[in-house]
Amino acid sequence: PRPHPTIRVRPLTCSETRRGDQQVVHSLGDGAVHVSAARHDATFGFSAVFDAGASQEAVFEGSGMRQLVELATDGFSCTVFAFGQTGSGKTYTLMGPLAQSDTQPASPALLGLMQRSFTCLLEQSRSRGSDLALSASYLEIYNEQIRDLLSPGPPCALPLRWSKTRGFYVENQLRVEFESLEAIVSLLLQVPPPAGSQRRRTSAHALNRHSSRSHALLTIHIRSRAHHPPTWVLQAGACPGKQGTLCFVDLAGSERVKETGSSGELSVEANSINRSLLALGHCISLLAKPRGKRTHIPYRDSK
């Protein structure tokens, strides 16, 4: 299937409003947006467009997330990418506000695509009358090194492997089972000890005080089987079912080193981020072409 790009316009921050900044991205309806630029204006088309006033719920319902959850439950591999400039609201759209705890949980209205998808997935399990085995893995890619965000030990690079049966996979990654929304959310945001999103590499620069310096991949592994399989299947020792995945990718922000004022290690990080985003963009642009017009897709250009 071809990619389905969706755009969400972030509202101006208080500091941007005080500076007198103006909104330059405007929805034209029917999936089109108009961008006003200093040199020339441009119009782009998307599968869905959400303006600055769109709620988290509206983004979830209008972006096709429910359909992706259903496809993953049916055994397909589905991926959601959050791409944009640093500080554009990618992590907020996926996860909502990260500054929450057991005593001060985030308002339900602010929950992101991840939490809403988890809820939808659990509802699917109950409505279909099937047994779902759910597990999660959480990785980050930092300077072309893969690290496990769920591992309790110190961060270390994990090898990326490939096999005919499994395709690409990360060796020795931790996979944790869960059965409730509270369990998976706690897994992602738990502090202390630092786990999940709290272990991601972040830094401060001129454009963002809490800029993610790595790409984070949360994968939900879904194994389903018939609730009451036929007797002959049980006698044969088979385990009928489907295995799907739902992967959320929170990409590091694209940025220009000159605008962020980065130097030293931050500059190295920025260059690595931009190279990997360029490789990803190249792959996606090729996937968007009709199958007959595609050339080789260079998946191996970057991890």
ZAVOTOR-757020 format. One record per residue: y, x, z of N, C-alpha, C, CB in turn. Coordinates in steps of 0.05 Angstrom, whole numbers, plus 5000, padded with zeros to 4 digits. Each point is the difference from the previous one (the first is absolute). Glycine has a CB too. Example, Ala and Ser with C-alpha at 12.3 -4.5 7.8 and 13.67 -1.06 7.14 Angstrom:
2
488652645156502449825000502450185000497749625025/504450314961502450165001502249855014498750244957/
//
This chain:
303
497650175000502449835000502550175000497549645024/504650264964502550154998501649975026500149934950/501650265056501749995024501949764998499750505006/501049395018501949785001502450095018496349654994/505850464994502250105016501749785012500150404971/500649635054501749815015502350155012496049705010/506450194990502350145011501249845023500950214955/499949935066501449875022502650155005495649865021/506650004979502650125004500650015030501649824955/499050425054500750035028502949925005496650385005/503949475017502849945006501550255008498749545014/503950464984501750235008499850035030503149934961/496850325048500150065029502849985010496050304995/504349705031502749985013501850234991498049775039/500950484960501550234992500949984971497650285034/500649614949500749974971502249794997495350134987/504549665029502149794999502750115009496549655008/503550515013502550125010501250194979498349965047/500150174938500950184979501249864977496650335014/502849414984500949844977498150014977504650095014/492949994991498050004978499649724989497850415021/501449574954499549754987497149984990504949974987/494049795013497349964990500150034970498849695038/499450474951500050064971497649884986502550425008/495649475007497649884988500149705005497350425008/502649424970500249715002497849874984505050045005/493849755007497949854987501249814979497250035042/501549974935500849824978498149764997502150404977/495949595040498049794998497850074980503549675011/494350204990497750044982499150295000501649634972/498550505052499050275002501750224989495749804998/506950144996501850204989502150085021499249824953/501550445047502250095017502050164983496950025040/505649964968502150154987501150215018501249604972/498950655019501050235016502750094989495250145011/506849865006502750094992500250295007502049545006/498550634975500250295005502750104990495050064997/505850185012502650114992500150064970500450205046/497449894943500150084971499249764982498950475013/499049394994499249774984498349815016500250294959/499949455034498449805014497249994986504249745013/493950155002497349974989498749755012499750504994/498449394991498549775009497050074999503649684983/494950245037497250065002498449755007501150475014/496449534977498249775006497850075020501049834954/498449985063497950035020498349755002502950325026/494849714987498249775004501349815020496050284991/505549825029501449845019502450155011495749775013/506450094994502550125010500849865026501550124953/499150045068500949895025502750125007495249945016/506849884988502750105005500250095029501849694965/500750395043500450125026499549805023503350304979/496849445015499649805021497149915003504649854991/493650264994497249915001498750085026499750054951/498749775061498750055025497350154995502149585020/496850525002497450134997497849814990501350315038/498949444972498049804991500349944970500149805046/502550184945500449944971498950234983504149745012/496250504997498950234984497049994999504050285013/494849655010497049985000499049784982500150175047/501149594955499149784984500650034970500649715041/501650424953500850024972499150244985503849745013/495050455001499250254987497150014991503450225027/495149564979497249994992498150135020501650014954/499350035071498350135020497549835007504150235018/496349504983497749835006497850044979503049675023/497850344952498050044979498650275002502849714970/498750505038498750265004498049995022504250224983/496449645039498149985022497549864991503849985033/496549814951497649864990498450184981502549575004/498850584979498650184982498550215016503449924965/497950205055498750205017497549895014504450235006/495849525003497849875014497749954980503249795032/497550174942498049964980498850264989502449584988/498450655023498850254993501650184982495949765004/506650174991501750164983501550215017500549624968/500550595019501750205013502949944992496250355000/505449595020502849934995501950195015498649524994/503650554994501950195011502849894999497050384987/504549665034502949935001501650255005498949535018/502950544964501750235003502849915008497450254965/503849895055502849965007501550244991498849705040/502850274939501450234988503049955001496150094970/505550125034502949975000501350245013499549515001/503150504997501650215012499650015030503449974962/497050265050499850025029502149815013498450484996/500749375024501749815014500349734986502450395016/495949564964500249744985498549775013500650274959/497849795062498649785014497149974993504349785001/494450434989497249994992498249955024500950314962/499449855059498449975024500549735014500050505006/502549414994500649745012498749784985504450185016/495649834958498749794984497049995005503550054965/495350185038497150015005499249935028499750344965/501849765055499149995028502049855018497650424992/504849524999502049895018501150225017497749555000/503750385022501250205017497850155016504249725004/496050554995497950165014500650025030499350254958/503249715050500750035029499149755015504050294988/493449695018499049775014497850105019501049694962/498450145058498050075020498549755009502750405015/495449645003498649765010501949825016495850275002/506249845011501849845016502349884983498950295039/501749854939502149904982499050004971503550175031/494649654962499049994973502149904980495449925018/504250154957501949924979499949694997499550454977/502849445016500049714994498249944977504749975017/493849804984498249934978501449994973497249755033/505350174967501549984975500550274987502249605017/497650624999500550274989497550154992504050015029/493749874975497550144993499950064970497749775039/501250474955500050084972497649914984502550395015/497249724961497849924982497350075012503050074961/496950155054497450085011499049795020501350484994/500349465027499149825021499449724988502850255033/498849664948499649744988497450004983505049924999/494450304988497650034985497550005018502550254964/497849895059497850005019499449715010501250475015/500949384991499649735009498749834978504050045029/496949994946498949864978497050074996504549984978/494950285025497350094997498149885021501750434981/499249555044498449885021499749704995501650355032/500549524957499849724993497949964978504849935014/495250254966498049984979497250025011503350214968/496449965051497350045012499049745013501050485008/500849385006499349755014499549784980502650145040/499149844940499849774981497650034981504949965002/494350284992497750034981497349985014502950294972/497149725055497549995014498250234995500449524998/500850714997498450254995500650205021500049914951/498250285052500550225019501550224986495849895025/506450194986501650224989499950235020503049694974/496250545016500250255016502550144991494950045005/507049995013502650114994500350275014502049544994/499050664991500650265012502550114986495150085011/506250115002502550114990499950315001502549595015/498750534965500550295000503050034994495250124984/505950105026502950044999500650304995500949605030/500150464947500550284992502950044993495350044984/505550215017502650084988499650244982502549825041/499250194938500050234983502650155004496949774965/503050465046502450165006499850274987500549765044/501450294938500050264985497350054987503450185031/495549614957497450014985497650065019502650164960/497849795066497850025019499449735011501250485011/496249454992499249745010499450025030498249874954/503049955062499550015029499249725009503450375005/494949625015499149755012501849915022495250124988/506149655009501949905020498649865024503349954964/494150005033498549875021498450205017499749604972/500050655019498550205014501450075026498150174957/500649845066501350065025500750305003497549625020/501350554964500550295003502650084985495150075004/505550194997502350104986499749974970500850335037/501449624948499849964972498950244985503849685003/494450264979498850224983499549884973497950235040/502149954940499749914972497149924995503750314986/495949475000497449904993499650044970500049665038/497550414953499550044972499749744984497850435012/503249574964499749774981497650064982505049895002/493049934998497650044984499749784979497850225040/500349834942499449814979497050004995504550054978/494449715019497249984992499649764981498650205045/499249804941499549784980499849735014497850344970/501049665054499649755013502449905016495250135004/506450055007502249925017502750034987497350135039/502850024940502650074988501550195018500249554978/502550435023501550175018499849905029503250124962/496450065056500049935029500850245016496349664992/504650285033500950215018497750055020504949864996/494350395005497750075017500950015030498050274962/500249625055500450015029502349835010498150464998/502849354987502149825010498849805020502650054957/499049875062499149825021500449714990501150345036/496949494968500249724993499449845025498650084952/503349745055499849855025499649704994503050345024/495149544989499549714996501949845017495150104990/505549665000501749815016499249724993503850335001/496849495018499249724997502349815005495450125013/507049984993502249825007502650134990497649815040/504550024958502650104992501150195021500849584975/498850365050501150175022498750284998500749595029/496850424964498650265000501050184978496049785018/504550114958500950174978502950085004496749784969/505050035041502850075004500250215022501449544986/497050435035500050215022499250274989499049645033/499150354948499050254988502250144985495549814997/506250034989502150124984502450105016498649694964/502150165057502550055014499750115028501949644973/495650415036499450075028501550255009495649784995/505850195028501350235013500149935030502850134958/496550065061498550244994497049955000503650275020/494649914970500850254988501049964972496750245029/504749954959501049974973497749944981503850305010/496449494975498049934981501349864976496549965036/502050024942500949854977502750094991497449625016/504450194980502750054989501650205017499949554979/499650465047501550185017499450294994500049645035/497850424951499350274994501150104973495949935028/505349894957501050084973502350205003498749564982/501450624998502250205000502649864992496750374988/505349665029502749894994502150215006498449535011/503950454976502250185004502649854996497250404985/504949725024502749884997501650164979499949835048/501550024935501850144982502449814994496250274979/505449805002502649864996499649714992502050434987/495849505002499649724990498349835019500450184954/498149945064498249855017499450165025498149764960/502350125064499450145025497050015006504549855017/494049974970497150005005498549984973500749785046/499750434938498850004974497150095000504550104981/493749735008497250084999499750224979498549535013/500150694996499750234982497250014988503450255028/495149544975497350004989499449724988498550345034/499549654949499049754990497849905019501150134952/499049635057498049895019498349794986503150085039/494349934965498149824987498349865021499950294958/500549465046498349845017498149844983503649975036/493850074967498049864984498349835018499950384967/500049365026498249815014497549984983503949745021/493850324991497449994987498749735008499550514999/499849344981499049725004497249984989504749814998/493450155020497249964992499249725008498950505005/500449344975499349725005497149954991504849864994/494049955019497349934993499649705005498350465011/499849434976499549715003499349935029498449984952/502749805057499549935028497149925005504749845003/494150024977497249925002498650084974501049615032/498250654965498750084975497349884997502550435002/496649544973497349884995497850165014501649834956/496250035051497950145015498850234984499049565022/500850404951498750214984501750265001497949654970/504750325033501850235001499550155026503449774971/496450095051499550135026497350145000502849655022/495250224966497350124999500050264984498049545005/503750474975500150234983501650235013499749714960/501550235062501550215015502750064988495750195013/505249644968502650054987502349895018497849984954/504550125041502449915015502149914979499050315040/500849444950501849914979502849995010496349734980/505650335003502849985008501850154981498549975047/504050054961502050134983501550205017500449594970/500750615018501650205014502650034985495950245017/506349694996502650034988501950165018499349574976/502950505013502050155016502849894994497150414999/504649605021502849934998501650235011499049495004/502350654979501450255008503049964998496250274983/505249805039502950005002501050294999500049555026/501750514955501150274997503050005005496350124967/504550005055502850035007500950284990499649695041/501650314935500750264988502450125014498249844956/501950425045502450145009502349944981497250375021/505249624990502349934984500850204979501649755039/498950154937501050174979502950085006496949794965/503950455030502750095008500950244984499149835046/503550214953501150244988500850195023501749744959/497350515038500550195022502950045005495850234988/505949774991502850045003501349785018500150234955/498949525041501249785015499149995029500249744958/497450365048498949995027501050245017496049754983/505050465003500850245015497650155011504349775011/493450194977497650135010499950304993497649574997/501350595021499650284995497550105015505050074993/494150165000497650115014497649824997503150225032/495649724990497649845000500549724988498350255040/504049634966500649744989500250004970502449895042/498650334947500250034971497350024987504450225006/493849935007497250034991498649735000499950475017/500549385005498949735002501049824977499650055050/503049954946501249834980498950074972504249965028/495650294966498950084973497149914997503150395000/495349635021497249914999499949704997498650385028/503149474986500149714998500749924971501449965048/500750164941500949924973498050074979504650075015/493950154988498050074980497749805001501250485004/498049445020497849815002500849724990498250265039/504349664966501049744990500250004970502549935043/498250304945500250024971497249974988504050305004/494049835009497249974990499049715002499250485014/501549395008499249725004501349834979499450085049/503249954947501549844981498850034972504150055028/495150204965498850054974497449844997502150464998/496249545022497549854999500549704998497850365027/504149544988500549715000501149924973500950005049/500950164939501149934974497849994978504450215014/493649964988497850004981498249755005500150504997/499549445029498349765006501449744991498150255039/504549754959501549764992499749954970503250075038/496050124947499749974971497449844994502550434992/497549434985497549874992497750204999502649664974/495050255032497750185002499650164975497949695032/502550194944499550144975502050234995498149584983/504350415030502050204996500250215021502549654976/495750345044500050205022498950274991499649625033/501650594977498950264997498650085026503650134965/495750125037498850105025501949955024497350344974/501749555048501649955024499650235019499849504994/502250675011499650245016500049955030502250254963/495749625048499849955028500050255017497649584989/501450645000499650245016502550175002495349994986/506949925002502550175001501150025028501049864954/498349965063500950005028498149845017504850054986/495050035040498249855018501249735006498450425020/
//
